[in-house]
Amino acid sequence: MDDIRDLKALQLDALREVENIGAGHAATALSQMTNRRIMITVPKISVSRLEEVAGLLGKPDEIVAAILLHMLGDLTGRTLLVFPENAARRLCDLLLSRPIGKTQEFGMLEQSSLKEAGNILCGAYMNALSSFMGMMLLPSVPSLVIDLSAAVLTSTYLNFGHDRDFVFCVETQFQFRAENELLQGHFLLMPDMASLRAILQAVRLT
């Protein structure tokens, strides 16, 4: 198939609009979870091969918290929500109503809260894509890994095959108004080949 990194600006704009809608849903859900006013922006969306994504997320030797969900239904693949370690700690503080800086390790409670946040945020993006495509999408139970950025993307955790090497990477910024906190994360949409073709057909705009 053609290299999808050559998508035209108009096609990327269509995908960006889908992600903006998902971000709006995610902001609402996260606001309810943290009881804080939150704004979410999607400053950049890119299409890359899996091996190129590590450079987009930051330094490969930095610790990240990554929440993985399988995408089930009419479209299949995986979604990955990635936070730098410091952002993940601050998010735990907010989710667990702690003073900022209180979370020092990722115990069972912290891991559970991150999984729940990932489930809701990824679900918001999936719902937006589902509406855009007119198809049913269902998220799996989330799993969490905390490791080096490069290790997360190259490990068997993702278990990618040759037909799953293209990734839609959405850089997302979470602005918590009360604390003036800015947390940055990345949402990765990793469709399998059949779903990738369906998404591309939907944005061809021909």
N, C-alpha and C positions, 0 to 999 in steps of 0.2 A: 504494500500500500504506500501511498505518498507519505512523505515526512510531514506529520501533522504540526510540526513546529513552524511550518510555512502558512499557518492559518492567517487569513487576512484580518486586518484591523477590525472590520465590521463583524466578523465571526467571533473574534475575541471579545468584542464589546457585548455581544449577545451572551456569551458565557459569563462575562463580568457582571452583567445585570442579574443573571441567575444567582451568582454568589452574593451580590449585594442584598438581594431579597432574603437569601439564607442567613446572611449576617444580621439583618434586621430581626428576623425570628430568633436568632441566637441571642441577640442583645436583650430581647424581652425575657427570654427564658432565664438567662444568667442574672438579670436584674431581680427576678423573682426569687432565685436561689440565694442571692447575697443580700437582698433587701437594700440594694444600692442602685442609683441611677447609672446606667452604663451606655456608652456609645461604642459602636463597633464600626470600623472602617475597613474597606478592602482596597488598599492602595495599589496592589499589583497582582496580576494573574499571569502565570507563564506555563508553557508546555515544555516539558523536558523528558529526557530519558532518565530512568531511575538512577543510573550512576552519576548523573549530573546534579541531582537534587541536594546532595550533602553540602555542596558549595552554596546553595541558596539558603540553607538553614543556619549557616554560621560555620565556625571552625569545627573540623571533624573530631577534635579531641575534647570538645565541650560536652558536659553532661546534659541530657535532655530527658524529659518525661514524654512518652509517646503513648497515646491511646488508640488502639486499633479496633475497628469494627468491620465485619464483613457486610457487604451490601447484597441483599437478597431480593428476589422478586423478578420483575420484568427486566431489570438491569442488574448485572452482577459484577462484583469486584470487591475492592476494599477502600476504606477511608482511614486516614491517619491524621490525628491531631497532635502536633508537636509543640511543646513549650520548653524554652531554656530552663535550666534548673532553678534559677532565681525566680523566674516568673511562675513556675509551678509551686514553689514554696509560698509566694505571696497569694497565689490563687487559693491555696489550702487555707491560709489565714482568713481570707474573705469568706470562703465557703463554710468554715467552721467557727466564724465569728470570733476570731482571735485578734489580738493586737498585731499590727504588721511587724514581721520579724520573729514572731513566736515559733513558727514551724522550723525545726532544725533537721528533722529526718522524715522519711516517708514510711511511716508505720502502716498498720492495717487500716486505721481510720483515715489517714491521709490518702492512701491508695484508693480506698473506696470512694472518697469524695471526688478524686480526680477522674475515676472511671465514670461516676455519675455525671460529672460536668461534661466529659467527653461524649457520653451517650446523648446528652441533650443537645450539645453544640453540633455534633455530627448529624444528629437527627434533624436539626433545623436546616442544615445544608441539603440533606437528602430530600426533605419535604419540598424545598424550593426546586430541586432538580426534577423531582417526581411531577410537580405541577407543570413545569416547563415542557417535559417530555410527554405528559399525559399517560404516564405509566406508574405502576405500583412499585414502590421501593420499601424494603423492610430492613432495619438494622439488626445485627446480631448482638449477643451479649458482648460488652466491651472487655478488652484485655489491656493490661498496662505493662510497659517495660520502661525501666530507668537505666540508661546506659549512655555510652559515648554516641554522639550523633552519627558518626560513620558506622558504628557497630549496629545501630538500630536499623539502618537502611540496607546493610549488606548481609544481615544475619538471616537465618532460616525463619526468623520471626515473621518476615514478610512472605517467604516461600514463593518468590516470583518465578515464573517461567518465562520463556522467550516471547510468549504472546501477551505479556503483561508488563512491558518495559516502558510504556509511556505514562507520564504522570502529569495531571493538572495540579499545579502548586499555587495556592492562594495565600499571600501574605496578609495577615489579619492583625489589627491593632485594637486592643480592648482598653477603652478609657473609662476609669472609675472616677466619676465626678467628685464625690465627697473627699476622697483621699488624694485626688489629683494624681492617681497612679496610672501609668501607661504600661500595660502588659502586651507583649507581642508574641504571636504564635503563628504557626503555619498549618493550614488545612490542605491535605493531599487527597486528591481523588484519583484512585488507581483502578480504572475499569478493565475488565477482561476484553479480549479482542472484539467479540460480538457487540458488547455494550459500547465500546469505543466507536465502532462503526455507526451505531445508532445515534450516539451523541453528535458525532461529526455530521451525519446526515441532517440532524435537526438544526444545526447552525450553518448549514451551507448557504441558506438564504438566497437560493437561486430562483 
